[in-house]
Amino acid sequence: MRTKWHWLLLLVVAGVLALAAGCGGDDEGGDASGTTADETTEGGAEGGTLVFAGASDPVVLDGALVSDGESIRVITQIFETLVALQPGTTEPVPGLAESWEADDAGTTWTFKIREGVTFHDGEPLDAEAVCFNFDRWYNFEGPLQNPGATYYWQVVFGGFKTFNKESGAPEESLYESCEATDETTAVLTLTKPSATFIPALSQQAFSIASPKALEEFNADEGTTDADGIFSPSGTFGTEHPIGTGPFEFVSWTRNDRLVLKRNEDYWGDKAKLDELIIRPIADNAARLQALQSGEIQGYDLVEPQDITTLEGDENLEVIDRPAFNVAYVGFNIAKKPTDDAKVR
């Protein structure tokens, strides 16, 4: 089950987070609710608004079509996946699926879908909705097969139903089919066993969205640029992103703010915040100034030179979170000069 501090954990995508010690105010200069970061995450007062600054706007609020952190930050609040991760670990735990098991061959996986969950538009989450999403991803065509648009699908599952050599996508796919055998049972069939299949389903690229909303608001219509960035012409990912998560989409004014509200019908522990506002502030110095003035209550990717300033302000708190990635430098040891260990 999602914890009450789900919202805070998933707001941070990497590095260091700076928070105002009193969270819950709004960016209009109103009073803060008086809840500290610890109280908010450990069982303190409820209500209020948190204004958080990101470095940029999201690209689009459709997990299948993005790989950037700013988009995923928001998508994580609105959508959920079949498999979640135990907070602070990479251990798969139940998400929208209560359980799963594989056959002896390791190619047929049976998922029991959590009962009593509804999408933000009131539509029920069931096995058919799950299979609709998987089939949607598998049937992507045209610009949606660009590796830049569907990066995570291609890394995890490979290709699509229709192979397009010019797209750059792999020819073979790990995914074969999904069948809803009853309302709460979805059977996914793979073309071969995969040891990474279950953990991979925790990625926001595999968020389960409302089938009704995907169709009604033309989620798959749009184009990609030279870098493979998807620009939707439909409004699903910009005005109607509908999932099952702890927050619902309210509005998005690009270059200004994106507003979410608490999902009162959430199946798990409800978020404590009434409202979450994410503002794009590209300049790090401007984010720091906004935090110090009370215009925002938090931001991440703090510059190292600002940490001393932040730690010296009793009204601010710096939270250091281990990054969820590994960075390394690789050397080609077969060629000069890096074939020499002394050079390396």
C-alpha positions as CSV (number, residue, x, y, z in Angstrom):
1,M,0.0,0.0,0.0
2,R,1.2,3.5,-0.7
3,T,2.4,5.4,2.3
4,K,1.3,8.8,3.5
5,W,4.7,10.2,2.5
6,H,4.3,8.9,-1.0
7,W,4.0,12.4,-2.4
8,L,7.3,13.7,-0.9
9,L,9.3,10.6,-1.8
10,L,8.3,10.8,-5.4
11,L,8.6,14.6,-5.8
12,V,12.4,14.1,-5.7
13,V,14.0,12.5,-8.7
14,A,17.6,12.9,-7.7
15,G,20.1,14.6,-5.5
16,V,19.4,17.2,-2.8
17,L,16.0,18.6,-1.9
18,A,15.5,22.0,-0.2
19,L,12.3,22.6,1.8
20,A,10.9,25.4,3.8
21,A,10.6,24.2,7.4
22,G,6.9,25.2,7.3
23,C,5.2,23.5,4.3
24,G,1.7,24.1,3.2
25,G,1.4,27.7,2.2
26,D,0.6,28.9,-1.3
27,D,2.5,31.1,-3.7
28,E,0.1,34.0,-3.2
29,G,1.7,35.1,0.1
30,G,-0.8,33.4,2.4
31,D,0.0,31.8,5.7
32,A,1.6,28.4,5.8
33,S,-0.3,25.6,7.5
34,G,2.4,25.2,10.1
35,T,3.3,21.6,9.2
36,T,7.0,20.8,9.1
37,A,8.6,18.5,6.6
38,D,8.8,15.8,9.4
39,E,5.2,16.3,10.4
40,T,4.0,16.1,6.8
41,T,5.8,12.8,6.2
42,E,5.4,11.3,9.7
43,G,1.7,11.9,10.5
44,G,1.2,15.7,11.1
45,A,-1.5,18.1,10.2
46,E,-3.5,17.7,7.0
47,G,-4.4,20.2,4.3
48,G,-2.8,23.1,2.7
49,T,-0.9,23.7,-0.6
50,L,2.7,22.8,-1.4
51,V,4.4,24.8,-4.2
52,F,7.4,23.0,-5.6
53,A,9.8,24.3,-8.2
54,G,11.0,22.2,-11.0
55,A,13.7,23.1,-13.5
56,S,11.3,23.1,-16.5
57,D,7.8,22.2,-17.6
58,P,7.1,18.5,-18.2
59,V,7.1,17.5,-21.9
60,V,3.7,15.7,-21.7
61,L,1.9,13.8,-19.0
62,D,1.9,10.4,-20.6
63,G,4.4,8.0,-19.1
64,A,4.6,5.9,-22.2
65,L,5.9,8.8,-24.2
66,V,8.5,10.5,-22.0
67,S,11.8,9.8,-20.3
68,D,12.6,13.1,-18.7
69,G,12.5,13.7,-14.9
70,E,10.3,16.7,-14.9
71,S,7.5,14.8,-16.7
72,I,8.0,11.7,-14.6
73,R,7.8,13.8,-11.4
74,V,4.2,14.8,-12.2
75,I,3.2,11.5,-13.8
76,T,4.1,9.7,-10.6
77,Q,1.5,11.7,-8.7
78,I,-1.3,11.1,-11.2
79,F,-0.7,7.5,-12.4
80,E,0.3,4.2,-10.9
81,T,1.8,1.0,-12.1
82,L,1.0,-2.7,-11.6
83,V,4.2,-3.2,-9.7
84,A,5.6,-0.7,-7.2
85,L,8.9,-0.5,-5.4
86,Q,9.4,-0.8,-1.6
87,P,10.4,2.8,-0.6
88,G,14.1,3.2,-0.4
89,T,14.8,-0.1,-2.2
90,T,14.5,-1.7,-5.6
91,E,12.3,-4.5,-4.2
92,P,9.1,-5.1,-6.2
93,V,5.9,-4.9,-4.2
94,P,2.2,-4.9,-5.1
95,G,0.9,-1.8,-6.8
96,L,-2.3,-1.9,-8.9
97,A,-1.7,-5.6,-9.0
98,E,-2.1,-7.4,-5.7
99,S,-0.1,-10.4,-6.8
100,W,1.5,-12.1,-9.8
101,E,2.9,-15.5,-10.7
102,A,4.6,-17.1,-13.7
103,D,4.1,-20.5,-15.3
104,D,6.9,-23.0,-15.3
105,A,8.2,-21.7,-18.6
106,G,8.5,-18.1,-17.3
107,T,6.6,-16.7,-20.3
108,T,3.0,-16.5,-19.0
109,W,2.4,-14.1,-16.1
110,T,-0.9,-14.0,-14.2
111,F,-1.7,-10.7,-12.4
112,K,-4.5,-10.3,-9.9
113,I,-5.7,-6.7,-10.2
114,R,-6.6,-4.8,-7.1
115,E,-10.3,-4.5,-6.6
116,G,-12.2,-1.3,-5.8
117,V,-9.9,1.1,-7.6
118,T,-11.3,3.7,-10.0
119,F,-9.7,6.1,-12.4
120,H,-10.1,9.8,-11.8
121,D,-12.9,9.9,-14.4
122,G,-14.9,7.3,-12.4
123,E,-14.1,4.4,-14.7
124,P,-13.2,1.2,-13.0
125,L,-9.8,-0.3,-13.0
126,D,-10.1,-3.9,-14.2
127,A,-8.1,-6.5,-16.1
128,E,-9.5,-5.2,-19.4
129,A,-8.2,-1.7,-18.7
130,V,-4.8,-3.2,-17.9
131,C,-4.7,-5.1,-21.2
132,F,-5.9,-2.1,-23.1
133,N,-2.8,-0.2,-22.0
134,F,-0.4,-3.0,-22.9
135,D,-2.0,-3.4,-26.3
136,R,-1.9,0.3,-26.8
137,W,1.9,0.4,-26.3
138,Y,2.5,-2.7,-28.4
139,N,0.5,-1.2,-31.3
140,F,2.3,2.1,-31.4
141,E,3.0,3.1,-35.0
142,G,4.6,5.9,-37.0
143,P,6.3,8.6,-34.8
144,L,5.5,6.7,-31.7
145,Q,8.0,4.0,-32.7
146,N,10.8,6.6,-32.5
147,P,13.2,5.5,-29.8
148,G,13.2,9.0,-28.4
149,A,9.4,8.8,-27.9
150,T,9.0,5.3,-26.5
151,Y,12.5,4.7,-25.0
152,Y,11.4,2.6,-22.0
153,W,9.1,0.3,-24.0
154,Q,11.9,-0.4,-26.4
155,V,14.5,-1.0,-23.6
156,V,12.2,-3.4,-21.8
157,F,10.0,-5.0,-24.4
158,G,11.8,-4.3,-27.7
159,G,9.7,-3.8,-30.8
160,F,6.1,-3.4,-31.7
161,K,3.4,-5.3,-33.5
162,T,4.1,-3.7,-36.8
163,F,7.9,-3.5,-37.6
164,N,9.1,-0.3,-39.2
165,K,12.8,-0.6,-40.1
166,E,13.1,3.2,-40.6
167,S,11.9,3.9,-37.1
168,G,15.0,2.5,-35.4
169,A,13.0,0.3,-33.1
170,P,14.0,-3.3,-32.6
171,E,12.3,-5.9,-34.8
172,E,11.5,-8.5,-32.1
173,S,9.3,-7.9,-29.1
174,L,9.3,-9.5,-25.6
175,Y,5.6,-8.8,-25.4
176,E,3.2,-11.2,-27.1
177,S,-0.3,-10.6,-25.7
178,C,-2.5,-9.7,-22.8
179,E,-5.8,-11.4,-22.0
180,A,-8.4,-10.4,-19.4
181,T,-9.7,-13.8,-18.2
182,D,-12.0,-12.2,-15.7
183,E,-12.5,-8.7,-14.2
184,T,-9.5,-9.0,-11.9
185,T,-7.2,-11.4,-13.8
186,A,-4.9,-10.2,-16.5
187,V,-2.6,-12.8,-18.2
188,L,0.4,-11.4,-20.0
189,T,2.3,-13.6,-22.4
190,L,5.9,-13.0,-23.3
191,T,7.9,-14.4,-26.2
192,K,10.6,-15.6,-23.9
193,P,11.5,-15.6,-20.2
194,S,12.7,-12.3,-18.7
195,A,14.4,-11.8,-15.3
196,T,13.8,-8.0,-15.5
197,F,10.2,-8.0,-16.5
198,I,8.6,-7.6,-13.1
199,P,10.9,-4.9,-11.7
200,A,10.6,-3.0,-15.0
201,L,6.9,-2.7,-14.6
202,S,7.4,-0.3,-11.7
203,Q,8.7,2.3,-14.2
204,Q,6.3,5.2,-14.9
205,A,6.5,4.3,-18.6
206,F,4.1,1.5,-17.8
207,S,1.6,3.6,-15.9
208,I,-2.0,2.4,-16.3
209,A,-4.3,5.1,-17.7
210,S,-8.0,5.3,-18.2
211,P,-8.8,3.6,-21.6
212,K,-11.8,5.9,-22.0
213,A,-9.7,9.0,-21.6
214,L,-6.9,7.7,-23.9
215,E,-9.4,7.2,-26.7
216,E,-11.6,10.3,-26.0
217,F,-8.7,12.7,-25.9
218,N,-6.6,11.2,-28.7
219,A,-3.6,10.2,-26.7
220,D,-1.7,8.8,-29.6
221,E,-2.1,11.7,-32.1
222,G,1.0,13.9,-32.6
223,T,4.4,14.2,-34.1
224,T,8.0,13.8,-32.9
225,D,10.9,16.2,-33.6
226,A,14.4,15.3,-34.7
227,D,15.3,14.2,-31.2
228,G,12.3,12.0,-30.9
229,I,10.4,14.3,-28.5
230,F,6.7,13.7,-28.8
231,S,4.4,16.7,-29.3
232,P,0.8,15.6,-28.9
233,S,-2.0,17.1,-31.0
234,G,-4.5,15.3,-28.8
235,T,-5.2,16.6,-25.3
236,F,-4.8,13.5,-23.1
237,G,-1.3,14.3,-22.0
238,T,-1.8,18.0,-21.7
239,E,-5.3,18.6,-20.4
240,H,-6.8,15.2,-19.4
241,P,-4.2,12.9,-17.9
242,I,-6.4,10.4,-16.0
243,G,-4.9,7.7,-13.8
244,T,-5.6,6.2,-10.4
245,G,-2.9,8.0,-8.4
246,P,-3.1,10.0,-5.1
247,F,-3.4,13.3,-7.0
248,E,-5.7,14.4,-9.8
249,F,-4.9,16.9,-12.6
250,V,-6.5,20.3,-12.3
251,S,-4.8,22.6,-14.8
252,W,-1.5,23.3,-16.6
253,T,-0.4,26.7,-17.7
254,R,2.9,26.3,-19.5
255,N,5.8,28.4,-18.2
256,D,3.8,29.2,-15.1
257,R,2.3,26.3,-13.1
258,L,0.8,22.9,-13.1
259,V,-1.9,22.3,-10.4
260,L,-2.9,18.9,-8.9
261,K,-5.5,18.2,-6.2
262,R,-5.8,15.4,-3.7
263,N,-7.8,12.4,-5.0
264,E,-10.5,12.0,-2.4
265,D,-11.4,8.5,-3.7
266,Y,-7.9,7.1,-3.6
267,W,-7.7,3.4,-2.8
268,G,-4.7,3.7,-0.5
269,D,-3.7,6.2,2.2
270,K,-4.8,9.6,1.0
271,A,-2.4,12.4,0.4
272,K,-2.3,14.9,3.3
273,L,-2.0,17.9,1.0
274,D,-5.1,19.5,-0.5
275,E,-3.2,20.8,-3.5
276,L,0.2,20.4,-5.1
277,I,1.5,23.1,-7.4
278,I,4.6,22.6,-9.5
279,R,6.2,25.7,-11.1
280,P,9.0,25.7,-13.7
281,I,11.9,27.9,-12.6
282,A,14.8,27.2,-14.8
283,D,17.5,29.3,-13.0
284,N,18.8,27.7,-9.8
285,A,19.5,31.0,-8.2
286,A,15.9,32.1,-8.9
287,R,14.7,28.9,-7.3
288,L,16.7,29.6,-4.2
289,Q,15.4,33.1,-4.0
290,A,11.9,31.9,-4.4
291,L,12.4,29.5,-1.5
292,Q,13.9,32.1,0.7
293,S,11.0,34.6,0.0
294,G,8.3,32.0,0.6
295,E,7.1,32.0,-3.0
296,I,7.8,28.2,-3.1
297,Q,8.2,25.6,-0.4
298,G,10.7,23.3,-2.0
299,Y,12.9,22.5,-5.0
300,D,15.5,19.9,-5.9
301,L,18.8,19.6,-7.7
302,V,20.3,22.1,-5.3
303,E,23.6,23.6,-6.4
304,P,26.5,22.5,-4.0
305,Q,27.5,26.1,-3.4
306,D,24.0,26.9,-2.1
307,I,24.0,24.2,0.6
308,T,25.8,26.3,3.2
309,T,23.4,29.1,2.7
310,L,20.4,26.8,3.0
311,E,21.7,25.1,6.1
312,G,22.4,28.4,7.7
313,D,18.8,29.5,7.5
314,E,16.7,28.1,10.4
315,N,13.6,28.4,8.3
316,L,14.9,26.0,5.6
317,E,15.8,22.4,5.6
318,V,18.1,20.4,3.3
319,I,17.2,16.8,2.7
320,D,20.0,14.7,1.2
321,R,18.6,11.7,-0.7
322,P,20.8,9.1,-2.3
323,A,20.4,9.3,-6.1
324,F,18.5,6.5,-7.8
325,N,21.1,6.0,-10.5
326,V,24.8,5.2,-11.1
327,A,27.2,7.4,-13.0
328,Y,30.4,6.1,-14.4
329,V,33.1,6.7,-16.9
330,G,34.0,3.9,-19.3
331,F,37.3,3.5,-21.1
332,N,38.1,1.7,-24.3
333,I,41.0,-0.4,-23.1
334,A,41.7,-1.8,-26.5
335,K,43.0,1.4,-28.0
336,K,45.8,3.9,-27.1
337,P,46.3,5.7,-24.8
338,T,43.7,4.2,-22.5
339,D,45.0,0.7,-23.1
340,D,47.7,1.7,-20.6
341,A,46.6,1.2,-17.0
342,K,48.8,4.1,-15.9
343,V,46.9,6.5,-18.2
344,R,43.6,5.3,-17.0
